[in-house]
Amino acid sequence: MAETIFAPATAPGRAAIGILRISGPEAATVCRRLSGAAPPPPRRASLRLLRDPESGEPLDRALLLWFAAPASYTGEDLLEIQHHGGPAVLAALLDALAALPGLRPAEPGEFSRRAFLNGRLDLTAAEGIADLVEARTRAQARAALAQAEGALARACAGWREAILEASALIEAEIDFGAEEGDVPEDLWQRIGGLLAPVREAMRREAVRAVCGERLRAGVTVAVVGPPNVGKSSLVNLLARREVAIVTPLAGTTRDVLEVDLELDGLPVTLLDTAGLREAADVIEAEGIRRARARAEAADLRLFVVDPDTVDEAAAAVAPCLLVFNKADLAPPPALPEPSVAISCRDGRGIDRLLAWLGEEARALVGGAGEALFNRARHRAALTEAAEALERAERALAEGAELALPAEDLRLARRALGRITGEVGVEEVLDRIFARFCIGK
């Protein structure tokens, strides 16, 4: 019998309302022990006085909601307690639950893991829920919600259905073709018509998955350039707060500073880096080495110069926006495009800089807000499935033994099953659900 688990589903601290979840075979018993009555009708709230099962001491007056298996988030009997959100109330309720036999605190993500194991969620939906909890921009939230609502699972199901139909045609030829001779003459064309669109769609989605991964993680923008040209001032200006130390001394920034922003609903991570120069100081030299490495790995770069260092603009590496800072002190010279003249002192040119960043970021994340395959494991499985379909099509065209394409189609279905969690995902479950909060 599965254990009964409990955990708060809301963040700790003071709030008007807190939520406790109890899931498992003892959930109804918990309701009786705390409130003195059976659970309320499913999906109907009941206001009840909760008491300590041992001492009878009042704990709180709370709303109870009952979700009977299998029609609950976890697929098990689930009791939800909406209590007053003070930390003392929560602590008293948790102590009372911990004292009851057959109950234990939930592990991170255990509610969602049970939902997956009980068929209430597929693996892509579980990942979408995790991404929705962690989303820091509107575009991330929209994409995560679409994924949690089953967009990726539906795509995989459609592809799998087409592959199954092709498999059935091949198996019919293997089993009955020689005896009955009733396999349609256009069999190979029918199979090709089923497989080619699926293969092309999977190839396309494997490429777009890079955009999905970038949307999840955020577009990285490295702010690079010579020392003391205003890189940290620019980062502070874009962040709209003092996040980087600014002094007149060259070499103030030693390590890479990361700042998360939302730009037109898209996630952007600014990287403030050490000024690029030859440094005798060992610490500064290490900072410069890290700056070069992070700049090379970044999705975009802002190469900042000022009137005294404009000749170093030639060192800028695309994709890059050349930023001429301190335009309030000297007019900008002719610069290679794309470029913008700004002043961190009076704000001129910042709108143009932000417009460039927004346009480039949108291009990098593709259709922001739509569900995209967004993990390396997704890309690997899609690529594997597409390659298996290519082998099957090639074998059919060459007149190979039908057992060969039949096996390739099975491998393609298996690869898709790994995306949704139908097969071979034990090694990734712990990693996925460990990212969830305790009560999710």
TATAFEN-V648425 format. One record per pair of residues at least 24 apart in sequence whose C-alpha atoms are under 6 Angstrom apart, sorted by sequence separation. I is the first residue (numbers start at 1). J is the second residue. D is the distance in whole Angstrom. If there is no record, write none. Layout:
<<I & J & D> <I & J & D>>
//
This chain:
<<42 & 66 & 5> <227 & 251 & 6> <388 & 412 & 6> <42 & 67 & 5> <125 & 150 & 6> <166 & 191 & 5> <385 & 412 & 4> <254 & 284 & 5> <385 & 415 & 6> <162 & 194 & 6> <255 & 287 & 5> <254 & 287 & 5> <381 & 415 & 5> <74 & 111 & 6> <159 & 198 & 6> <74 & 114 & 5> <75 & 115 & 6> <74 & 115 & 4> <378 & 419 & 6> <75 & 118 & 6> <52 & 96 & 6> <220 & 268 & 6> <222 & 270 & 6> <223 & 271 & 6> <227 & 275 & 4> <218 & 267 & 5> <219 & 268 & 5> <220 & 269 & 5> <221 & 270 & 5> <222 & 271 & 5> <223 & 272 & 5> <224 & 273 & 6> <226 & 275 & 5> <218 & 268 & 5> <221 & 271 & 6> <225 & 275 & 6> <226 & 276 & 5> <225 & 276 & 6> <24 & 76 & 6> <27 & 79 & 6> <24 & 77 & 5> <23 & 77 & 6> <23 & 78 & 4> <22 & 78 & 6> <22 & 79 & 5> <21 & 79 & 6> <21 & 80 & 5> <20 & 80 & 6> <20 & 81 & 5> <19 & 81 & 6> <19 & 82 & 5> <18 & 82 & 6> <18 & 83 & 5> <17 & 83 & 6> <18 & 84 & 6> <17 & 84 & 5> <18 & 85 & 4> <16 & 84 & 6> <17 & 85 & 4> <16 & 85 & 5> <15 & 85 & 5> <14 & 85 & 6> <14 & 86 & 5> <222 & 295 & 5> <13 & 87 & 6> <222 & 298 & 6> <229 & 305 & 6> <221 & 298 & 6> <229 & 306 & 6> <220 & 298 & 5> <223 & 301 & 6> <225 & 303 & 5> <220 & 299 & 5> <221 & 300 & 5> <222 & 301 & 5> <223 & 302 & 5> <224 & 303 & 5> <225 & 304 & 5> <221 & 301 & 5> <5 & 103 & 6> <7 & 105 & 6> <4 & 103 & 5> <5 & 104 & 5> <6 & 105 & 5> <7 & 106 & 6> <5 & 105 & 5> <6 & 106 & 5> <5 & 106 & 5> <139 & 265 & 5> <138 & 265 & 5> <139 & 266 & 6> <137 & 265 & 5> <137 & 266 & 6> <137 & 267 & 6> <215 & 365 & 6> <211 & 365 & 4> <211 & 366 & 6> <212 & 372 & 5> <212 & 373 & 6> <213 & 374 & 4> <212 & 374 & 4> <213 & 375 & 6> <209 & 373 & 5> <209 & 374 & 5> <206 & 379 & 5> <206 & 382 & 6> <202 & 382 & 6> <199 & 386 & 5> <147 & 371 & 5> <146 & 371 & 5> <143 & 369 & 4> <142 & 369 & 5> <143 & 370 & 5> <143 & 371 & 5> <139 & 368 & 6> <139 & 369 & 5> <160 & 413 & 6> <124 & 420 & 6> <123 & 420 & 5> <122 & 420 & 5> <123 & 421 & 5> <130 & 436 & 6> <109 & 433 & 5> <109 & 434 & 6> <108 & 434 & 5> <109 & 436 & 5> <108 & 436 & 6> <109 & 437 & 6> <112 & 440 & 6> <108 & 437 & 5> <109 & 438 & 6> <111 & 440 & 5> <108 & 438 & 4> <107 & 438 & 6> <109 & 440 & 5> <9 & 439 & 4> <8 & 439 & 5> <7 & 439 & 5>>
//
